[in-house]
Amino acid sequence: MSMLKLPAHASTGERIWHYTYLVICGLIFLFLIAPILIVIPLSFNAEPYFTFTQKMLSLDPDGYSLRWYDRILTFGMTAPEAIRDSNWWRDVWENASWIKAAKNSIIIGIASTILATALGTLAALGLSRPEMPFRRLIMGVLISPMIVPLIITATGLFFFYSSTGLAHTYVGIIMAHATLGIPFVIITVTATLVGFDHSLTRAAQNLGATPITVFRQIIMPLILPGVISGALFAFVTSFDEVVVVLFVADFDQQTIPRQMWNGIREQISPTILSVATILVIFSILLLTTVELLRRRSERLRGLSPG
Amino acid sequence: MSTVASDTSPSLPVDSGPITAADGTPLHVALQRATRKARIRAFLLVAPLLAFVILTFVAPIGQMLWRSVENDSFSANMPALTAWFKANEAVQPGAGLDSDGLPGEDAFAALAADLAGARENRTAGVVGTRVNYDLSGSRSLFTKSARRANRLEAPYKAALLDVDEDWGNPELWGVMRRSSSTYSAGFYLAALDMQYDAQGNVESVPDNRRIYVPLFVRTLWLSALISVLCLVLAYPIAHLLARLPLRYSNILMIFVLLPFWTSLLVRTTSWMVLMQSQGVVNDLLVAMGIVSDDGRIQMMYNQIGTLIAMTHILLPFMVLPLYSVMKTIPHDYVRAARSLGATPSTAFWKVYFPQTVPGIGAGVLLVFILAVGYYITPALVGGSSGQLISNLIAFHMQKSLNWSLAAALASLLLFGVILLYWLYDRLIGIDNMKFG
């Protein structure tokens, strides 16, 4: 690799070590990424196996198919064999298990994200003020949902929700997921507020702006990248969460990760791989968005050129 | 204030009282008031979230802690017998007992009355389950006796012993006495593999029945091993990422961040696909002739499975803190050491490595804290030897329905995690946690 240059006077031993080191790094990067990418080609397997068939290896088109993607739609339908007209699609929309799970995941994810982002952003503004009393303790409490093992949170919520009637309700799940997403919102928004120039808000106030105008015109544009990143983190946390759902949700309240969990525990079918592929593509999109936002935020705050 | 002429004292303006704010209040008072206002304003911004988190997180966990010491399924459903136990509090072993080591007719009469009540309210199963935690086989004894409760007649002692001679077991009476108290540390004892003997003293359970302590030990040991593995794998790549020019490291960073953003279940599924005995890794090993077709390695449904999958899943949490520390270390130090005659390994161990220790501390602690509480991955790839303490908590919550024991186990885990979290905050500071 030419990007890490060795000095011209490096000894043979150093050269050998240098290239060994690069190979080791390459293998570790492979270890990180290969398990995630391997599911993508396997999800197009024409056979119900979890490994590459002879036909796939020889790149024979017969070895590949979209049958497992089709199965995402047909699994759980009342009449999967019917002609694929508008009625068939309505059947998909209303009855297919994965579609129902996706709808639940999206509803719960969006609602808990809005809750977590609104409360979390407000709190981050307070926490980043130097006058904030008991800052360390309160910060510790607010971040703890990220640290405390999910099984403990789920156990506590199970007892609490059974005694308050929130068990098996969407409100209960949304509140729980919002709590789990809040630490991410606080961390990302506080990070954008580090080095925030408070003289900007004072200048605006001096010029006669009301607190709401100051927030909308001065603070919000500067912290927006952090808020959006935090919101995405909160959404992904909810979208990926299964332990709390297993403990407090009703049997009908399936979400995508819960459906995957059930699928893996009962009888693992390659349909799981096609769902996994879609989720990997989804996370690539999210990662791209967050990276773009991070760079924009750094540019806005003048931390990095261009 | 009278001005005394003096050569050395600085001249003060005449008639200057204490310094005041524009409205005439003394400045320090006005300042104090303004500071207090600012403090309240800052707190009010945080208050809604704090209230929310207390409601949805702190209170439920508090309730769980409460559950771990409180269980009224016996005392609430067996009031007469509970009252008898209270009235005949055993000061010494054998108090209130007949010569045969059993309580007298009055206790059996109370028991018969309670069983009749339990039959009425259909709570015999609840009571039986509670006693069954400590003495197996008791549940059926309670349900069976409750079914016949309205046919019981005095003398009740003889009648109940006639229904089932297990009522004549002194150990059962000892267990019932302990179950009759609403609050007890009994579930913590059980969670630490301890029990009461016949005399009511605490003792360890026999070696072959120890479950929880070995599982705690395994959880700690596997988490430590995973942390070390993560460190060994993360250190070289974090170093590379920190040294490379930004345009290259940004691209390689995707390899770290994509797993971080990918669903936990997707990553676990991927490992299941890879590690199956008919999976990609075994196929590759067979194709390369490293193992024979019938000698395929069992990589999943055991500790190896848990170890590999969790190391992969937690690796980004090690790379990111290491990277952010390494990025701030100027490479000039190592170069200076080399030019002063240090060998590459001396330059690394004496100059570079000590500067990365804060990153190592942050990463190892974070990975360890997260690993200790893992549930999903061990449940799916761990088999029976790769289960962690969380899996047993889930088992008691969902299968055995011994909620108090689950709460006690969860509380012990929680104390451990809080201790580590406190340590993390002391050493690194939770403000310094960053993603990406």
Interface residues (C-beta under 8 A of the other chain):
Chain A: M3 L4 E14 W17 Y21 L22 I24 C25 I28 F29 F31 L32 I33 P35 I36 I38 V39 L42 Y49 F50 T51 F52 L119 G120 L122 A123 L125 G126 L127 R129 E131 M132 P133 R136 I138 M139 G140 V141 L142 I143 S144 P145 I147 V148 P149 L150 I151 I152 T153 T155 G156 L157 F158 F159 F160 Y161 S163 M175 A176 A178 T179 I182 F184 I187 T188 T190 A191 S229 F233 V236 F239 D240 V242 V243 F247 P257 M260 W261 I264 R265 I268 I272 L273 A276 L279 V280 S283 I284 L286 L287 V290 E291 R294
Chain B: T35 A38 R39 R41 A42 F43 L44 L45 V46 P48 L49 L50 F52 V53 I54 L55 T56 F57 V58 A59 P60 I61 G62 Q63 M64 R67 L233 P236 I237 L240 R243 L244 P245 Y248 L252 I254 F255 V256 L257 L258 P259 W261 T262 S263 L264 L265 V266 R267 T268 T269 S270 W271 M272 V273 L274 Q276 Q278 G279 V280 D283 H312 L315 P316 P344 I369 V372 G373 Y374 Y375 I376 L380 S390 I393 A394 M397 W403 A406 A407 A410 L413 L414 V417 I418 Y421 D425 I430 D431 M433 K434 F435 G436
